[in-house]
């Protein structure tokens, strides 16, 4: 793994433990390297956060690609998995912490929002394919996209998950189930 990726992985671990309050010393200690080495890659904490956001979203997109390429999955299974995709290494990340970026690092939070709103091409293609195959009903894709973006943003902004002791991953999986299956009980 190149130095930048090593530092970003360490930053994610420390961010998950300490939130925004971590220091460059914390990252250096976690990685067993000097702060000077970190500063050869990142000018400051804000640039590190900015790259961390892109790095995390890029890993999510890589996971999406592997789902799309998996020929053993039906279109419906691909849609379900792509909506709930979470790389294994991020399963314990406290995504609620990302919202705290909004106040202290607004440019970084704007990047979070930008990444949530873009990169939907694979999902849209799968939704269109599912409607064509008849495995999902005809829906307005912009509404599905808007609902899911709003859902994820609410997960970041509100402490409902924390108050109810629900992990981000469990909440994401339940939200995908509700979007895919609704809340009605049907006879099987």
Steps between C-alpha positions, in 0.01 A plus 500: 500500500641838412572753772194716429265200533674383816454843656135519390424155645661608827306827493173310458583279800591797720200703375270214596652488850529872576285684247619845394705538818784280381840654440772434247691350794218248543524396135880481516485288816240264351712453190835487676640780287608857554276802456762631262431204269126574512564864416691396188166370368244731664543872568249503786212319666242651264675367188525164674124502570425601141704212362357262762146574376598432139693189601201359690256571218744357243515172700119493504495546122751215462269276703210605277700399193559152638125463566411607147760261354375201706313292243368265769268776629161582355419860414284526812782367721743744338268795568455396862874453554609813318263715709640349818862473391755548774858382464597260777761739638236773555245292685604651833539860383278744684352685204317734736842656562505617136225751577727669753715600205226741391576753773879483522586404143215618274696441177560140603133451587405646160714224351304241704176644359642510147608137522156395632330674208726366224614161380151356462550374144534131592201511736285682244596249231404213732166663587426548129598139434279382785202690361571362152517143639187557707666407831430848640201717426520812289634781717630849442872452549562862609259442790676178608835679478372801696349276770820304545724809504274663760500182707880482506531867581256461790709211631796741510314801639283357772585294803194274470723201434717573802200561727340174390827303506474412132820464303535685172529168316184357662311821423623496140394137456156567648455808281590297190250232606227764541580658164513164324209327681291783645349473845191299409472134596406282208387138499778290360 
